Amino acid sequence: MKKKWTFSVVALCGLVLAGCYGGGTDTKSSDSASGGSASGGGVFNLVVPQEMPTADLSLATDTISFTALNNVYEGIYRLDKDSKPQPAGATKLADVSEDGLTYKIKLRDDAKWSNGDPVTAADYVYGWQRTVDPATASEYAYLFAPVANAEDITAGKKDKSELGIKAVGDYELEITLTKQTPYFQYLLAFPSFFPQKQSVVEKNGDSYATTSDKAVYNGPFTLTDFDGPGTDTEWTYKKNDNYWDKDSVKLSEIKVSVVKESSTALNLFKDGQADDVILSGELAQQNANDPSYTSVKEARTSYIEFNQRDAKSPFKNANLRKAISYSIDRNALVKQVLGDGSTISTSLIPADMSKSPDTNEDFAKEAGKQAYYDKDKAKEYWEKAKKELGIDSLEFDLLASDDDASKKVIEYVQNSIQENLEGVKVKPTPVPFSVRIDRSGTGDFDAVLGGWAADYADPSSFTDLFVTGNSYNRGQWSNKEYDDVVKASSTRDASDEKARWDDLQKANKIITADDMGVVPVYQKAEGHLVNKKVKGIVHHAAGASWDYKWTSIEK
């Protein structure tokens, strides 16, 4: 485990938005970038900023992987163009008991795997059991907590066969929950809850899903040309001729390429080699008036997380964390550095994702400004931290992904911190996306610029992350009061909408104002150039981000 902080001793020796787009708007005009390929035969050329860390439904944790899995697999529900859960693997919406604890689901009998085998209830049971099985070591197993016995299974106290999902015949499921879960319908449309074919998983063993030919698929597309997680820079989604709704799928294939530099992506778009690319910084600003440009807001907060795993870590000091937070000018960052439509984060929960059941007020707006720039406060808390830690200087690495935007952000944060906190030195450390994910998980960092995109449209998608012991609490920040209010929101107050909302607001305040467990920086948006011939790209701010089932290319 890497621990690289050094310091001098003085005295002692991290409402759902939805959209369907393609081709930008007709109200803007520019001759700066118009391009794209829109290849014949329904071929869509897509550029993404990072490699795919995994193609395994049970192991996926990131936006790149979830987008891929959402297009090559399908669950009980699929989010529609308005980000509402609709029957997909199911024939209709679930029959839910009056107490909200039992879901009865009828599956369609015409759904097939890409090898021609039927998709049955047993495939869902197996997929869910595999994910919660401690042997799988799924970091997303915690999402199954509402399902009966799930937490005891992941803790090794019960066998996976006792999970609250059972097949009632070949095409009917019965799911039992331990508590009412307002967002459960959204989980049924999330990749972690998709079916898996047991015979294929067991046949391939440890190599399952490590390449595209070591899995079978039941979604609109199949994955092909994928040669390895975290390293492959090109793969393809091909139309799945065994998909039950194949007539709705217009594209014959989607060719995906990893391009990390915005300038390179822009050149590919101009040269007609790419149909959808991401721009940030100056390039996003320069092309904002191009008719092909669109900015897509995510229900995602990018934040800095500190390694507090070691009892001697200086980051266990709340005043140090506050000093760093107050030293960052978020307004300048989103306007001058990103320039892609991203907005400042004033707390952990992103704006425009969820609304109060009592007042209909947006969660972030109701929370108010809890994280903000104040150089005087930054200096004040740094002085307090120095006295409490017995230091007069601090040096640490700031880990991040090596895409263009992330590198620029950590360089800006470095300058901001060093300018406002005398004696603090920050070393920006950009690494490939998969490496950043791995190092975050193992604790091989001092501080890391990470973030979270909502898996479902509820504040708990964020507050659950930082409960003591959660695998996504990368820095292992721990606060008993926080743990207690988050627990109350899912137990005592689960069926009382207002009380639950108040619990989540209190948790948000503890982590982003009172104790500054993580430092929220910005709410991510992506600036895209999209070929005007490409229509029907569906974006979900919460959940798997992109759905190409309904995408088409105009002739």
C-alpha positions as CSV (number, residue, x, y, z in Angstrom):
1,M,0.0,0.0,0.0
2,K,1.5,3.3,-1.1
3,K,1.6,6.1,1.4
4,K,3.3,9.2,0.0
5,W,2.7,12.2,2.1
6,T,5.7,14.2,3.5
7,F,5.6,17.0,6.0
8,S,7.9,19.1,8.2
9,V,7.5,18.8,11.9
10,V,7.3,22.0,13.9
11,A,7.3,20.8,17.5
12,L,7.4,17.1,17.3
13,C,10.5,15.9,15.3
14,G,-15.2,11.4,-3.8
15,L,-35.1,15.0,-11.0
16,V,-33.5,12.8,-13.7
17,L,-32.1,14.6,-16.7
18,A,-32.8,12.8,-19.9
19,G,-32.4,13.5,-23.5
20,C,-32.6,12.2,-27.0
21,Y,-30.2,14.0,-29.4
22,G,-28.3,13.8,-32.6
23,G,-27.1,16.5,-34.9
24,G,-27.1,19.4,-32.4
25,T,-29.5,22.4,-32.9
26,D,-30.4,24.4,-36.0
27,T,-30.2,27.7,-34.2
28,K,-26.4,27.9,-34.1
29,S,-24.0,28.4,-36.9
30,S,-20.3,28.1,-37.3
31,D,-17.8,26.8,-39.8
32,S,-15.3,25.6,-37.2
33,A,-15.8,21.9,-37.0
34,S,-18.6,20.5,-39.2
35,G,-17.7,17.0,-40.0
36,G,-18.4,13.4,-39.0
37,S,-18.6,10.2,-41.0
38,A,-22.1,8.8,-40.8
39,S,-20.9,5.7,-42.7
40,G,-23.4,3.9,-45.0
41,G,-25.1,0.7,-43.8
42,G,-25.9,2.1,-40.4
43,V,-22.3,2.3,-39.1
44,F,-21.8,4.7,-36.2
45,N,-18.3,5.8,-35.3
46,L,-18.0,6.6,-31.6
47,V,-15.1,8.1,-29.7
48,V,-14.8,7.6,-25.9
49,P,-12.1,9.0,-23.6
50,Q,-11.0,5.9,-21.7
51,E,-10.5,2.2,-22.0
52,M,-13.2,-0.2,-20.8
53,P,-12.1,-1.6,-17.4
54,T,-14.4,-4.7,-17.5
55,A,-17.1,-6.3,-19.6
56,D,-18.4,-8.4,-16.7
57,L,-21.8,-7.4,-15.4
58,S,-20.9,-8.4,-11.8
59,L,-17.6,-6.5,-11.8
60,A,-18.5,-3.3,-13.6
61,T,-18.2,-0.1,-11.6
62,D,-17.7,2.7,-14.2
63,T,-19.5,4.7,-16.8
64,I,-17.6,3.3,-19.8
65,S,-18.3,-0.3,-18.8
66,F,-21.9,0.4,-17.9
67,T,-22.6,2.1,-21.2
68,A,-21.2,-0.9,-23.1
69,L,-23.1,-3.4,-20.9
70,N,-26.4,-1.5,-21.3
71,N,-26.2,-1.8,-25.1
72,V,-25.2,-5.5,-25.3
73,Y,-27.4,-6.8,-22.4
74,E,-30.9,-6.1,-21.2
75,G,-32.7,-6.5,-17.9
76,I,-36.2,-6.7,-16.6
77,Y,-36.7,-3.0,-17.4
78,R,-34.9,-0.6,-19.8
79,L,-34.9,3.2,-19.3
80,D,-36.9,4.8,-22.1
81,K,-36.1,8.1,-23.9
82,D,-37.5,10.0,-20.9
83,S,-35.4,7.9,-18.5
84,K,-38.5,6.1,-17.1
85,P,-38.3,2.3,-16.5
86,Q,-40.3,0.4,-19.0
87,P,-40.7,-3.4,-19.6
88,A,-37.9,-5.0,-21.5
89,G,-37.1,-8.5,-20.4
90,A,-40.5,-8.3,-18.7
91,T,-43.8,-8.3,-20.6
92,K,-45.2,-5.6,-18.3
93,L,-44.4,-3.6,-15.2
94,A,-44.1,-5.7,-12.0
95,D,-47.1,-6.5,-9.8
96,V,-46.0,-5.0,-6.4
97,S,-47.6,-6.0,-3.2
98,E,-49.4,-3.4,-1.1
99,D,-46.6,-3.3,1.5
100,G,-44.0,-2.8,-1.4
101,L,-42.0,-5.8,-0.4
102,T,-42.9,-8.4,-3.1
103,Y,-42.4,-8.0,-6.9
104,K,-43.9,-10.5,-9.2
105,I,-42.6,-10.3,-12.8
106,K,-43.6,-12.0,-15.9
107,L,-40.8,-12.4,-18.4
108,R,-41.2,-12.4,-22.2
109,D,-40.8,-15.9,-23.7
110,D,-39.3,-14.6,-27.0
111,A,-36.1,-13.1,-25.4
112,K,-33.0,-15.0,-26.5
113,W,-29.3,-15.0,-25.9
114,S,-27.0,-14.3,-28.8
115,N,-26.3,-18.0,-29.2
116,G,-30.1,-18.7,-29.6
117,D,-30.8,-20.0,-26.2
118,P,-33.9,-18.6,-24.4
119,V,-33.4,-16.0,-21.6
120,T,-35.2,-17.5,-18.6
121,A,-36.0,-16.7,-15.0
122,A,-33.1,-18.9,-13.9
123,D,-30.7,-16.6,-15.7
124,Y,-31.8,-13.6,-13.6
125,V,-31.6,-15.7,-10.4
126,Y,-28.1,-16.8,-11.3
127,G,-26.9,-13.4,-12.3
128,W,-28.1,-11.8,-9.0
129,Q,-26.7,-14.6,-6.9
130,R,-23.3,-14.4,-8.6
131,T,-23.1,-10.7,-7.9
132,V,-23.9,-10.9,-4.2
133,D,-21.7,-14.0,-3.7
134,P,-18.6,-12.9,-1.7
135,A,-16.4,-15.1,-3.9
136,T,-17.2,-12.8,-6.9
137,A,-16.0,-9.8,-4.9
138,S,-18.4,-7.4,-6.6
139,E,-18.0,-3.9,-5.5
140,Y,-21.6,-3.3,-6.6
141,A,-23.1,-6.0,-4.4
142,Y,-24.1,-3.3,-1.9
143,L,-26.8,-2.2,-4.4
144,F,-28.7,-5.4,-3.6
145,A,-29.1,-4.5,0.0
146,P,-32.9,-4.0,-0.3
147,V,-33.3,-7.6,-1.5
148,A,-34.0,-10.2,1.2
149,N,-30.8,-11.7,2.7
150,A,-28.5,-9.9,0.4
151,E,-26.4,-8.2,3.1
152,D,-26.1,-11.4,5.1
153,I,-24.9,-13.2,1.9
154,T,-22.3,-10.6,1.1
155,A,-21.1,-10.8,4.7
156,G,-20.7,-14.6,4.4
157,K,-23.5,-15.3,7.0
158,K,-25.9,-17.0,4.5
159,D,-25.7,-18.9,1.3
160,K,-26.4,-17.1,-2.0
161,S,-29.3,-19.5,-2.6
162,E,-31.2,-17.7,0.1
163,L,-31.2,-14.4,-1.9
164,G,-34.8,-13.0,-2.2
165,I,-35.2,-13.8,-5.9
166,K,-36.7,-17.1,-7.2
167,A,-37.9,-18.5,-10.5
168,V,-41.5,-19.4,-10.5
169,G,-41.5,-21.4,-13.7
170,D,-39.3,-20.6,-16.7
171,Y,-40.7,-17.1,-17.3
172,E,-41.8,-15.7,-13.9
173,L,-39.8,-14.2,-11.1
174,E,-40.7,-13.4,-7.5
175,I,-38.5,-10.8,-5.7
176,T,-38.7,-10.2,-2.0
177,L,-37.4,-7.1,-0.4
178,T,-36.6,-6.4,3.3
179,K,-37.8,-2.8,3.2
180,Q,-39.8,-0.5,0.9
181,T,-37.3,0.9,-1.6
182,P,-38.6,3.9,-3.6
183,Y,-35.9,3.6,-6.3
184,F,-36.1,-0.2,-6.8
185,Q,-37.7,0.0,-10.2
186,Y,-34.7,1.9,-11.4
187,L,-32.4,-0.8,-10.2
188,L,-34.3,-3.3,-12.4
189,A,-33.0,-1.3,-15.4
190,F,-29.4,-1.1,-14.2
191,P,-26.7,-3.5,-15.6
192,S,-25.7,-5.0,-12.2
193,F,-29.3,-6.5,-12.2
194,F,-29.2,-8.0,-15.7
195,P,-29.3,-11.8,-16.3
196,Q,-26.2,-14.0,-16.8
197,K,-26.1,-17.4,-18.4
198,Q,-24.6,-19.9,-15.9
199,S,-23.3,-22.4,-18.4
200,V,-21.3,-19.7,-20.3
201,V,-19.9,-18.2,-17.1
202,E,-18.8,-21.6,-15.7
203,K,-17.4,-22.8,-19.1
204,N,-15.1,-19.8,-19.3
205,G,-14.2,-19.6,-15.6
206,D,-11.7,-16.9,-14.7
207,S,-11.6,-15.8,-18.4
208,Y,-15.3,-15.1,-18.5
209,A,-16.0,-11.7,-20.3
210,T,-12.3,-10.9,-20.5
211,T,-12.8,-10.9,-24.3
212,S,-15.9,-10.5,-26.3
213,D,-16.1,-14.1,-27.4
214,K,-16.1,-15.4,-23.8
215,A,-19.7,-14.2,-23.1
216,V,-23.2,-14.2,-24.7
217,Y,-25.5,-11.2,-24.9
218,N,-29.2,-10.5,-24.8
219,G,-29.3,-6.8,-25.7
220,P,-29.8,-4.8,-28.9
221,F,-26.2,-5.4,-29.8
222,T,-23.5,-7.9,-29.2
223,L,-19.9,-7.0,-28.1
224,T,-17.2,-8.0,-30.7
225,D,-13.5,-7.2,-31.2
226,F,-13.0,-6.6,-27.5
227,D,-9.5,-8.0,-26.6
228,G,-9.1,-7.2,-22.9
229,P,-10.2,-5.0,-20.0
230,G,-8.3,-1.9,-19.3
231,T,-6.0,-2.1,-22.4
232,D,-8.1,-2.5,-25.6
233,T,-8.6,0.8,-27.4
234,E,-11.1,-0.4,-30.1
235,W,-14.2,-2.6,-29.9
236,T,-17.5,-2.9,-31.7
237,Y,-21.2,-3.3,-31.0
238,K,-23.0,-5.3,-33.7
239,K,-26.7,-5.6,-34.2
240,N,-28.0,-8.7,-32.4
241,D,-30.2,-10.6,-34.8
242,N,-31.5,-12.7,-31.9
243,Y,-32.8,-9.6,-30.0
244,W,-36.5,-9.8,-29.4
245,D,-37.0,-6.2,-30.5
246,K,-34.5,-6.2,-33.3
247,D,-36.8,-4.3,-35.7
248,S,-36.3,-1.2,-33.4
249,V,-32.6,-1.3,-33.9
250,K,-31.5,0.6,-37.0
251,L,-27.7,0.6,-36.7
252,S,-25.8,-2.4,-38.1
253,E,-22.8,-1.7,-35.9
254,I,-21.1,0.9,-33.6
255,K,-17.3,1.2,-33.9
256,V,-15.8,2.4,-30.6
257,S,-12.3,4.0,-30.4
258,V,-10.5,5.4,-27.3
259,V,-9.1,8.9,-27.8
260,K,-7.9,10.7,-24.7
261,E,-6.9,14.1,-26.2
262,S,-9.7,16.5,-27.3
263,S,-7.6,17.9,-30.1
264,T,-7.2,14.4,-31.6
265,A,-10.9,13.7,-31.3
266,L,-11.7,17.1,-33.0
267,N,-9.4,16.3,-35.9
268,L,-11.1,12.8,-36.3
269,F,-14.5,14.5,-36.4
270,K,-13.3,17.2,-38.9
271,D,-11.8,14.5,-41.1
272,G,-15.0,12.4,-41.2
273,Q,-13.6,9.5,-39.2
274,A,-15.8,10.0,-36.1
275,D,-19.5,10.8,-35.6
276,D,-19.5,11.6,-31.8
277,V,-16.6,13.0,-29.9
278,I,-16.1,14.8,-26.6
279,L,-14.5,18.2,-26.3
280,S,-13.4,20.1,-23.2
281,G,-11.6,23.3,-22.2
282,E,-10.7,25.8,-25.0
283,L,-11.9,23.4,-27.7
284,A,-15.3,23.1,-26.2
285,Q,-15.5,26.9,-25.9
286,Q,-14.3,27.5,-29.5
287,N,-16.8,25.0,-30.9
288,A,-19.8,25.9,-28.7
289,N,-21.6,27.7,-31.6
290,D,-21.1,24.9,-34.1
291,P,-24.4,23.4,-35.2
292,S,-23.0,19.9,-34.3
293,Y,-22.2,20.9,-30.7
294,T,-24.3,19.9,-27.7
295,S,-23.6,20.0,-24.0
296,V,-25.0,17.1,-21.9
297,K,-25.3,17.4,-18.2
298,E,-24.7,14.4,-16.0
299,A,-26.1,13.6,-12.5
300,R,-22.4,13.2,-11.6
301,T,-20.3,14.9,-8.9
302,S,-16.5,15.0,-9.4
303,Y,-14.8,15.2,-6.0
304,I,-11.5,14.8,-4.3
305,E,-11.2,11.9,-1.8
306,F,-8.4,11.7,0.7
307,N,-6.6,8.6,1.9
308,Q,-7.4,8.2,5.6
309,R,-6.7,4.5,5.9
310,D,-3.6,5.0,8.0
311,A,-4.1,6.3,11.5
312,K,-1.2,8.7,11.0
313,S,-2.6,10.2,7.8
314,P,-2.7,14.0,7.9
315,F,-5.9,13.9,6.0
316,K,-7.7,12.5,9.0
317,N,-7.6,16.2,10.2
318,A,-10.9,17.9,9.3
319,N,-9.3,21.3,9.2
320,L,-6.8,20.2,6.6
321,R,-9.7,18.9,4.4
322,K,-11.6,22.1,4.9
323,A,-8.5,24.2,4.0
324,I,-8.1,22.4,0.7
325,S,-11.8,22.7,-0.1
326,Y,-12.0,26.4,0.5
327,S,-8.8,27.0,-1.5
328,I,-10.4,25.8,-4.8
329,D,-12.1,28.4,-7.0
330,R,-14.7,26.2,-8.6
331,N,-16.3,29.0,-10.7
332,A,-13.0,29.7,-12.5
333,L,-12.4,25.9,-12.9
334,V,-15.7,25.2,-14.8
335,K,-15.6,28.4,-16.9
336,Q,-11.9,28.8,-17.7
337,V,-10.6,25.2,-17.6
338,L,-13.5,22.9,-18.5
339,G,-15.8,25.2,-20.6
340,D,-18.0,22.3,-21.5
341,G,-21.2,23.1,-19.6
342,S,-20.0,21.6,-16.3
343,T,-21.2,23.5,-13.2
344,I,-19.8,24.0,-9.7
345,S,-20.7,21.5,-7.1
346,T,-21.8,23.1,-3.9
347,S,-22.3,19.8,-2.1
348,L,-22.1,16.0,-2.7
349,I,-25.5,15.6,-4.4
350,P,-25.8,16.9,-8.0
351,A,-28.4,19.4,-9.0
352,D,-31.5,18.6,-11.1
353,M,-31.6,15.0,-10.0
354,S,-34.1,14.7,-7.2
355,K,-36.8,16.9,-5.6
356,S,-38.3,17.1,-2.2
357,P,-41.5,15.1,-1.7
358,D,-42.8,17.9,0.5
359,T,-41.9,21.2,-1.4
360,N,-40.7,19.9,-4.8
361,E,-37.5,21.8,-4.2
362,D,-34.4,20.5,-5.9
363,F,-32.1,18.7,-3.4
364,A,-29.0,20.7,-4.2
365,K,-30.8,24.0,-4.1
366,E,-32.4,23.2,-0.8
367,A,-29.0,22.1,0.6
368,G,-27.5,25.5,-0.3
369,K,-23.9,26.4,-0.7
370,Q,-21.9,24.0,1.5
371,A,-18.7,23.8,-0.5
372,Y,-17.3,27.0,-2.0
373,Y,-14.2,29.2,-2.6
374,D,-13.0,31.4,0.3
375,K,-9.2,32.0,0.4
376,D,-9.4,33.6,3.8
377,K,-11.1,30.6,5.3
378,A,-8.7,28.4,3.5
379,K,-5.8,30.1,5.2
380,E,-7.5,30.1,8.5
381,Y,-8.2,26.3,8.4
382,W,-4.6,25.6,7.2
383,E,-3.2,27.4,10.2
384,K,-5.4,25.4,12.5
385,A,-4.4,22.2,10.7
386,K,-0.7,23.0,11.0
387,K,-1.0,23.5,14.7
388,E,-3.0,20.3,15.3
389,L,-0.7,18.2,13.1
390,G,2.5,19.8,14.3
391,I,3.7,20.6,10.7
392,D,4.5,23.6,8.7
393,S,4.4,22.1,5.2
394,L,2.7,19.3,3.3
395,E,3.4,17.5,0.1
396,F,1.0,15.0,-1.6
397,D,0.1,13.4,-4.9
398,L,-3.2,14.1,-6.6
399,L,-4.2,11.0,-8.6
400,A,-6.6,11.3,-11.6
401,S,-7.4,9.7,-14.9
402,D,-5.2,10.7,-17.8
403,D,-8.0,12.0,-20.1
404,D,-7.6,15.5,-21.3
405,A,-10.1,17.1,-19.0
406,S,-9.0,15.4,-15.9
407,K,-5.4,16.3,-16.4
408,K,-6.3,20.0,-16.8
409,V,-8.5,19.8,-13.7
410,I,-5.8,18.5,-11.4
411,E,-3.3,21.0,-12.8
412,Y,-5.7,23.8,-11.9
413,V,-6.4,22.3,-8.5
414,Q,-2.6,22.1,-7.9
415,N,-2.2,25.7,-8.7
416,S,-5.2,26.8,-6.6
417,I,-4.1,24.9,-3.5
418,Q,-0.5,26.0,-3.7
419,E,-1.4,29.6,-4.3
420,N,-3.7,29.8,-1.3
421,L,-2.0,27.4,1.2
422,E,1.6,28.4,1.8
423,G,3.8,25.4,2.3
424,V,1.6,22.9,0.5
425,K,2.9,21.2,-2.6
426,V,0.7,19.1,-4.9
427,K,2.0,16.7,-7.5
428,P,-0.6,15.9,-10.3
429,T,-0.5,12.2,-11.1
430,P,-2.5,11.3,-14.2
431,V,-2.8,7.5,-15.0
432,P,-4.9,5.4,-17.3
433,F,-8.6,5.1,-16.2
434,S,-8.4,1.5,-15.3
435,V,-5.2,2.1,-13.2
436,R,-6.9,5.0,-11.4
437,I,-9.9,2.7,-10.6
438,D,-7.5,0.0,-9.3
439,R,-5.3,2.3,-7.3
440,S,-8.4,3.9,-5.7
441,G,-9.7,0.6,-4.7
442,T,-6.5,-0.6,-3.1
443,G,-5.7,2.6,-1.3
444,D,-2.7,3.3,-3.4
445,F,-3.1,7.1,-3.4
446,D,-2.7,10.2,-1.2
447,A,-5.7,12.1,-2.8
448,V,-7.7,11.2,-5.8
449,L,-9.9,13.2,-8.2
450,G,-12.7,10.7,-8.7
451,G,-16.4,11.1,-8.9
452,W,-19.8,9.3,-9.0
453,A,-22.6,9.3,-11.5
454,A,-25.9,8.4,-10.1
455,D,-26.9,4.7,-10.6
456,Y,-30.5,5.7,-10.0
457,A,-32.3,9.1,-9.4
458,D,-32.1,9.3,-5.7
459,P,-29.7,11.0,-3.2
460,S,-29.0,7.7,-1.6
461,S,-27.0,6.7,-4.7
462,F,-24.4,9.1,-3.3
463,T,-24.9,9.1,0.5
464,D,-24.6,5.3,0.6
465,L,-21.1,5.4,-0.8
466,F,-19.5,6.9,2.3
467,V,-20.9,4.8,5.0
468,T,-18.1,3.2,7.1
469,G,-17.1,0.0,5.3
470,N,-18.6,0.7,1.9
471,S,-16.2,-0.5,-0.8
472,Y,-16.6,2.8,-2.6
473,N,-15.5,4.8,0.4
474,R,-12.0,4.7,-1.1
475,G,-10.3,6.9,1.5
476,Q,-12.2,5.2,4.4
477,W,-13.5,8.4,5.9
478,S,-15.7,7.5,8.9
479,N,-18.2,9.5,10.8
480,K,-20.7,7.8,13.2
481,E,-23.3,10.5,13.0
482,Y,-23.3,10.2,9.2
483,D,-23.6,6.4,9.4
484,D,-26.6,6.7,11.7
485,V,-28.6,9.2,9.6
486,V,-27.9,7.2,6.4
487,K,-29.1,4.0,8.1
488,A,-32.2,5.8,9.4
489,S,-33.1,6.9,5.9
490,S,-33.2,3.2,4.7
491,T,-34.7,1.7,7.8
492,R,-36.7,3.7,10.4
493,D,-37.7,6.4,7.9
494,A,-37.8,4.4,4.7
495,S,-41.6,4.7,4.4
496,D,-41.8,8.3,5.6
497,E,-40.8,10.4,2.6
498,K,-40.3,13.7,4.4
499,A,-38.3,12.1,7.3
500,R,-36.2,10.2,4.8
501,W,-35.5,13.3,2.8
502,D,-34.4,15.2,5.9
503,D,-32.1,12.3,6.8
504,L,-30.4,12.5,3.4
505,Q,-30.1,16.3,3.7
506,K,-28.4,15.9,7.1
507,A,-26.0,13.3,5.7
508,N,-25.1,15.6,2.8
509,K,-24.4,18.5,5.2
510,I,-22.2,16.3,7.4
511,I,-20.0,15.1,4.6
512,T,-19.7,18.3,2.6
513,A,-19.8,21.0,5.3
514,D,-19.5,19.9,8.9
515,D,-16.7,17.3,8.5
516,M,-15.7,17.7,4.8
517,G,-15.2,14.0,4.3
518,V,-14.8,14.5,0.6
519,V,-14.3,17.7,-1.4
520,P,-17.0,18.2,-4.1
521,V,-15.5,20.1,-7.1
522,Y,-17.8,20.2,-10.1
523,Q,-20.9,18.6,-11.6
524,K,-19.9,17.1,-14.9
525,A,-21.2,17.9,-18.3
526,E,-19.9,16.6,-21.6
527,G,-19.4,18.8,-24.6
528,H,-20.1,16.7,-27.7
529,L,-19.8,17.2,-31.4
530,V,-22.3,14.9,-33.1
531,N,-22.7,14.3,-36.8
532,K,-26.0,15.9,-37.9
533,K,-27.0,12.8,-39.7
534,V,-27.0,10.8,-36.5
535,K,-30.4,10.8,-34.7
536,G,-31.8,9.3,-31.6
537,I,-28.9,8.9,-29.2
538,V,-30.5,8.6,-25.8
539,H,-28.8,10.0,-22.7
540,H,-29.6,9.2,-19.1
541,A,-28.1,11.5,-16.5
542,A,-28.7,8.8,-13.9
543,G,-28.0,5.1,-14.6
544,A,-26.1,3.8,-17.6
545,S,-25.4,7.0,-19.5
546,W,-25.9,6.1,-23.2
547,D,-28.4,4.0,-25.1
548,Y,-28.0,3.4,-28.8
549,K,-31.0,1.1,-29.3
550,W,-32.9,3.8,-31.0
551,T,-30.0,5.5,-32.8
552,S,-30.2,5.9,-36.6
553,I,-28.3,7.6,-39.4
554,E,-30.2,9.7,-41.9
555,K,-29.4,9.0,-45.6
